[in-house]
Amino acid sequence: MEAPRWRPTMEALDGGPTMEAPRWRPGFTRASSVVVGHPLDTVKTRLQAGKGYKNTLHCILTIYRKETVMGFFKGMSFPLASITVYNSVVFGFFSNAQRLISKYRYGDGRHPCGMLDLTVASMLTGLVSVGLGAPVDLVKIRLQMQTQTVLAENLQLAANVSNGGNIPLHSVNIPNQRLYRGPLHCISSILQTEGLQGLYRGAGAMVLRDVPGYTLYFIPYTILCNLLKPDATSAPHPFSIWLAGGLAGSISWITATPADVVKSRMQADAQLQRKYKGIVHCIIHSYKTEGTQVSGHFIAHTLFLPPLLEQVFFRGTSVNAIRGFPMSATMFLSYELSLQFFRSL
């Protein structure tokens, strides 16, 4: 089965050569995907790496009551500032990877890519995306988690008494004290205490998430766009692009949730007395301590979904499914419309 090379889908097919996605494009409209998806991303992160939330609805209400609406947008500034570069590199690399694969396999960079070619290009794109996205995700998660209860198992706090002994404190809630003042301060603090490798904590889990995740992102989008076209020679309607992008995003994020849970936990795990030694230790520790606990997905309870969604590694699945649709739909549609707009200038 052959699939056409990925290209801007708003491009009219007039028998000319297929155009590859540009290496860069003015991408300010893509920032809308961050704004649309970030509130639910905050909820997802709190469910996966936080404590004290009974279910998705309880998490949403807790954030609103304690932090107001602005609590849902914590940590958004860094992803918002980097989204243009990130998407330009990701989309550009994916297109150029297809061109190189076609040239290597078929001797012609414009030869349509087969499904295997698309899979390889998607996996390589996922790998490249980690190099750019890991530091952004880590800073975002650290800022999103700042209002969480400070646990003794993370900070090893102890109270001194008159006889010189120590009384361990199991939990200390410090709602007004923040470790990081903003994204730049967060980056500076991590570099000072952990070095450059500190910004890439959880990158291994991110590879496990993004390599298969991007495969289940670009391929469904390409297939769905082709299916939704009225005929083989016409470009998809904007609604088709929106729908294909949204469905592809939901599919990708649902399947990526287990690795996303591990990534979120490792990136939220600060330097002071870390809980997790690595990916394997995080998986084992999470399963042993929370593997049989009900995670409390509001939608899972409402729709009577299988108990699998209640396991620790599927926390945030329903949020990911809901969040992935508008975020990806907005990103793909904004990208395609921006290409059409700048070609018309």
Phi and psi in degrees as a GROMACS rama.xvg file:
@    title "Ramachandran Plot"
@    xaxis  label "Phi"
@    yaxis  label "Psi"
@TYPE xy
-109.136  139.828  GLU-2
-118.332  143.804  ALA-3
-68.0335  155.896  PRO-4
-57.2447  140.318  ARG-5
-66.7306  136.976  TRP-6
-155.185  168.572  ARG-7
-56.8398  117.333  PRO-8
-73.6915  -14.035  THR-9
-81.12  -7.52519  MET-10
-67.7475  126.798  GLU-11
-72.0345  139.299  ALA-12
-90.4543  108.963  LEU-13
-119.061  20.5218  ASP-14
88.8931  -4.27278  GLY-15
-80.6783  177.42  GLY-16
-66.3432  147.742  PRO-17
-69.7099  133.911  THR-18
-91.6845  141.684  MET-19
-88.3174  157.935  GLU-20
-66.0957  139.38  ALA-21
-69.5346  158.209  PRO-22
-70.0489  -30.3403  ARG-23
-147.47  151.08  TRP-24
-148.931  150.995  ARG-25
-56.2523  116.684  PRO-26
-118.352  27.8099  GLY-27
-64.908  -27.2207  PHE-28
-69.5522  -21.3403  THR-29
-70.0475  -18.781  ARG-30
-61.0135  -22.9965  ALA-31
-61.9653  -30.0499  SER-32
-66.9898  -32.9572  SER-33
-69.1264  -46.5728  VAL-34
-61.8311  -40.5732  VAL-35
-66.9085  -41.0344  VAL-36
-92.524  -16.0958  GLY-37
-65.9501  -41.9493  HIS-38
-54.9519  -45.3616  PRO-39
-72.2011  -27.148  LEU-40
-64.5703  -38.6223  ASP-41
-63.1428  -43.5907  THR-42
-61.9451  -44.1528  VAL-43
-61.1673  -44.3331  LYS-44
-64.503  -41.9473  THR-45
-64.5319  -38.2023  ARG-46
-66.5556  -39.4881  LEU-47
-79.0365  -38.0104  GLN-48
-118.34  -4.59213  ALA-49
-94.9234  -177.544  GLY-50
-130.615  149.847  LYS-51
88.6838  9.25111  GLY-52
-101.563  124.982  TYR-53
-76.2357  -37.3263  LYS-54
-162.851  -178.018  ASN-55
-62.2125  -45.4427  THR-56
-63.4664  -41.6115  LEU-57
-62.8211  -37.7055  HIS-58
-64.2748  -45.6772  CYS-59
-61.3701  -46.4054  ILE-60
-66.2173  -38.1653  LEU-61
-64.4129  -44.5619  THR-62
-62.2092  -42.9051  ILE-63
-66.6511  -42.7187  TYR-64
-69.4995  -39.6845  ARG-65
-90.6767  -25.542  LYS-66
-127.934  1.62082  GLU-67
61.6245  -171.38  THR-68
-61.6499  -32.9881  VAL-69
-63.092  -20.9108  MET-70
-63.3766  -27.8452  GLY-71
-74.7391  -15.1836  PHE-72
-108.731  13.2318  PHE-73
-65.4018  137.427  LYS-74
79.7991  9.53112  GLY-75
-82.6316  -23.6958  MET-76
-63.1263  -40.8808  SER-77
-68.1681  -49.1519  PHE-78
-59.147  -36.4871  PRO-79
-65.8513  -38.6441  LEU-80
-73.5237  -25.7905  ALA-81
-103.787  -3.42081  SER-82
-63.9906  -35.235  ILE-83
-64.1073  -48.7584  THR-84
-64.3675  -44.4595  VAL-85
-60.3977  -51.5634  TYR-86
-66.6609  -36.0502  ASN-87
-63.5295  -43.1258  SER-88
-66.7997  -45.21  VAL-89
-64.1777  -51.7511  VAL-90
-65.6761  -41.4565  PHE-91
-64.8725  -42.0772  GLY-92
-65.3901  -40.4387  PHE-93
-60.9967  -44.3772  PHE-94
-67.0639  -45.3205  SER-95
-67.837  -32.1052  ASN-96
-63.3774  -40.5827  ALA-97
-63.0872  -42.0436  GLN-98
-61.4162  -44.0718  ARG-99
-67.6321  -38.5106  LEU-100
-65.0799  -43.6612  ILE-101
-62.8966  -41.168  SER-102
-65.9903  -37.5149  LYS-103
-72.5891  -42.0136  TYR-104
-85.0424  -36.8345  ARG-105
-116.001  -5.68748  TYR-106
78.5124  6.42852  GLY-107
-143.803  118.395  ASP-108
-65.4131  -15.9372  GLY-109
-96.2849  1.27468  ARG-110
-65.8994  135.762  HIS-111
-58.1079  138.264  PRO-112
-80.8964  139.931  CYS-113
-81.8389  175.06  GLY-114
-62.4167  -36.9896  MET-115
-64.1919  -40.1074  LEU-116
-62.4892  -44.1978  ASP-117
-62.4846  -38.2926  LEU-118
-63.556  -46.4254  THR-119
-63.1538  -44.6702  VAL-120
-62.3803  -39.4229  ALA-121
-66.5686  -42.8269  SER-122
-65.4133  -41.361  MET-123
-64.7299  -37.6381  LEU-124
-63.5556  -41.8765  THR-125
-60.8235  -38.349  GLY-126
-66.0252  -44.0109  LEU-127
-65.8938  -36.5694  VAL-128
-62.728  -27.9772  SER-129
-65.6207  -37.6284  VAL-130
-58.9761  -35.5685  GLY-131
-89.9679  -38.8848  LEU-132
-83.8833  -24.6244  GLY-133
-59.8286  -50.7316  ALA-134
-62.4497  -37.71  PRO-135
-64.1793  -45.2815  VAL-136
-64.2495  -41.0371  ASP-137
-63.2979  -47.6795  LEU-138
-63.0702  -42.3114  VAL-139
-58.7828  -46.4488  LYS-140
-68.3821  -40.7995  ILE-141
-59.8013  -40.3338  ARG-142
-73.0059  -36.3364  LEU-143
-65.8992  -30.9965  GLN-144
-93.0009  8.28656  MET-145
-66.5907  -25.1861  GLN-146
-89.1581  1.97428  THR-147
-68.0932  152.091  GLN-148
-59.8921  134.857  THR-149
-80.7898  115.349  VAL-150
-92.5356  143.612  LEU-151
-63.1379  -30.2507  ALA-152
-68.3708  -17.8746  GLU-153
-96.1115  -35.491  ASN-154
-109.926  -12.8546  LEU-155
52.6695  49.2901  GLN-156
-76.5891  149.309  LEU-157
-148.938  146.407  ALA-158
-101.853  130.948  ALA-159
-81.9678  138.467  ASN-160
-116.101  172.078  VAL-161
-62.8582  -31.135  SER-162
-83.6584  6.10506  ASN-163
88.8919  -2.84363  GLY-164
-81.3726  172.8  GLY-165
-119.54  136.478  ASN-166
-111.329  111.349  ILE-167
-65.4519  137.305  PRO-168
-97.4985  120.897  LEU-169
-76.8825  -32.0718  HIS-170
-155.96  133.208  SER-171
-130.101  116.73  VAL-172
-96.5102  115.255  ASN-173
-123.496  79.7408  ILE-174
-65.6511  -28.3505  PRO-175
-98.3978  -3.77212  ASN-176
-100.961  124.424  GLN-177
-117.86  138.556  ARG-178
-76.1032  -36.2779  LEU-179
-119.557  135.086  TYR-180
-86.1114  -16.4747  ARG-181
174.268  -178.779  GLY-182
-61.9654  -41.4046  PRO-183
-66.6734  -41.6689  LEU-184
-65.2104  -36.0006  HIS-185
-63.9404  -46.4491  CYS-186
-61.8813  -45.6366  ILE-187
-61.1397  -42.5  SER-188
-64.9983  -42.4308  SER-189
-65.6634  -42.2944  ILE-190
-63.461  -36.5577  LEU-191
-72.2955  -38.5328  GLN-192
-93.9467  -27.8611  THR-193
-123.822  -13.2666  GLU-194
81.3217  -177.144  GLY-195
-60.931  -34.8093  LEU-196
-64.8186  -21.3847  GLN-197
-64.2918  -31.0769  GLY-198
-71.6309  -15.3989  LEU-199
-109.549  18.5662  TYR-200
-64.1341  133.059  ARG-201
85.7027  2.94476  GLY-202
-64.9569  -34.5247  ALA-203
-61.8443  -43.8862  GLY-204
-67.0509  -31.0688  ALA-205
-68.8648  -34.6443  MET-206
-62.5678  -43.7261  VAL-207
-63.2601  -28.3401  LEU-208
-82.9557  -45.8056  ARG-209
-85.4716  -30.3081  ASP-210
-62.609  -54.0982  VAL-211
-73.0962  -27.6278  PRO-212
-64.3365  -42.8545  GLY-213
-70.3286  -29.2775  TYR-214
-63.1356  -41.3787  THR-215
-87.6637  18.2298  LEU-216
-114.021  -56.8488  TYR-217
-74.6942  -39.3568  PHE-218
-66.6001  -48.6185  ILE-219
-61.0419  -36.106  PRO-220
-62.4482  -45.4353  TYR-221
-63.0033  -46.2484  THR-222
-64.0806  -45.6289  ILE-223
-66.5783  -37.9903  LEU-224
-62.0237  -41.1405  CYS-225
-66.8064  -38.3133  ASN-226
-69.3405  -31.9382  LEU-227
-87.4712  -5.87837  LEU-228
-72.4685  140.71  LYS-229
-63.287  -33.2239  PRO-230
-155.308  171.599  ASP-231
-69.6929  -15.8519  ALA-232
-104.391  1.39915  THR-233
-111.169  158.207  SER-234
-84.1407  150.236  ALA-235
-64.5974  148.896  PRO-236
-69.4712  149.343  HIS-237
-52.2563  -36.3909  PRO-238
-65.1765  -36.2843  PHE-239
-65.0734  -40.1424  SER-240
-63.338  -45.1789  ILE-241
-59.9751  -45.9134  TRP-242
-68.0481  -45.3922  LEU-243
-63.3166  -42.7055  ALA-244
-64.203  -41.1845  GLY-245
-66.1198  -45.2599  GLY-246
-64.5859  -40.961  LEU-247
-62.4846  -39.5566  ALA-248
-64.5332  -42.7716  GLY-249
-64.7103  -43.8545  SER-250
-59.6525  -46.9208  ILE-251
-63.4951  -45.4057  SER-252
-72.0208  -34.5537  TRP-253
-62.3183  -46.6494  ILE-254
-71.1642  -22.7831  THR-255
-89.1859  -4.07023  ALA-256
-58.0389  -46.618  THR-257
-56.1291  -47.0184  PRO-258
-67.7488  -31.2122  ALA-259
-66.9995  -36.3315  ASP-260
-61.9481  -47.2247  VAL-261
-62.7982  -43.8352  VAL-262
-61.3192  -45.8684  LYS-263
-62.4245  -41.3263  SER-264
-67.737  -39.4687  ARG-265
-71.377  -37.017  MET-266
-75.3735  -28.2555  GLN-267
-79.2232  -14.7394  ALA-268
-76.9424  104.217  ASP-269
-76.3819  171.552  ALA-270
-63.4684  -37.1508  GLN-271
-68.2602  108.8  LEU-272
47.6916  71.3626  GLN-273
-63.822  146.776  ARG-274
-85.3654  -34.8788  LYS-275
-111.504  131.194  TYR-276
-85.3712  -24.1963  LYS-277
-178.02  -172.658  GLY-278
-62.0592  -50.3191  ILE-279
-61.9832  -43.6088  VAL-280
-64.0194  -38.0809  HIS-281
-63.5334  -43.3761  CYS-282
-63.0997  -48.6842  ILE-283
-64.7783  -46.3518  ILE-284
-63.378  -42.9448  HIS-285
-64.5928  -40.6799  SER-286
-69.5153  -41.5438  TYR-287
-66.006  -37.8569  LYS-288
-91.4211  -26.9829  THR-289
-136.453  2.53431  GLU-290
-60.8419  -29.4166  GLY-291
-105.735  4.68746  THR-292
-83.5534  148.555  GLN-293
-76.4403  127.761  VAL-294
-84.5523  -17.7624  SER-295
77.5801  45.1429  GLY-296
-72.7116  122.554  HIS-297
-59.2533  -44.8759  PHE-298
-69.9561  -37.0637  ILE-299
-61.4042  -41.9858  ALA-300
-67.5641  -39.1801  HIS-301
-66.8915  -41.7331  THR-302
-94.9726  2.58349  LEU-303
56.3009  45.5422  PHE-304
-72.1596  162.301  LEU-305
-58.7057  154.374  PRO-306
-59.6155  -18.5287  PRO-307
-55.9642  -37.0554  LEU-308
-68.9941  -11.5579  LEU-309
-91.213  -3.38282  GLU-310
-79.0404  160.117  GLN-311
-58.7079  -36.5448  VAL-312
-79.7486  -0.396418  PHE-313
-116.92  17.6082  PHE-314
-67.2009  133.142  ARG-315
87.1409  6.32044  GLY-316
-61.0193  -47.7879  THR-317
-64.8909  -38.4802  SER-318
-66.1343  -41.5581  VAL-319
-61.3032  -40.9237  ASN-320
-64.3802  -43.3915  ALA-321
-71.0677  -45.8028  ILE-322
-66.7427  -36.773  ARG-323
-64.8709  -29.2117  GLY-324
-69.4098  -60.5651  PHE-325
-65.8697  -34.266  PRO-326
-64.227  -49.1772  MET-327
-72.6506  -38.7826  SER-328
-60.9839  -43.6989  ALA-329
-65.1951  -41.7246  THR-330
-64.4855  -49.8689  MET-331
-64.341  -44.7061  PHE-332
-66.7339  -42.2914  LEU-333
-62.5954  -40.7084  SER-334
-63.445  -47.757  TYR-335
-66.1049  -41.8167  GLU-336
-68.8134  -33.7445  LEU-337
-66.9764  -36.8041  SER-338
-62.8927  -44.1965  LEU-339
-63.5874  -40.3288  GLN-340
-64.6185  -47.0589  PHE-341
-73.8376  -21.6849  PHE-342
-73.2281  -24.8909  ARG-343
-83.307  -9.86931  SER-344
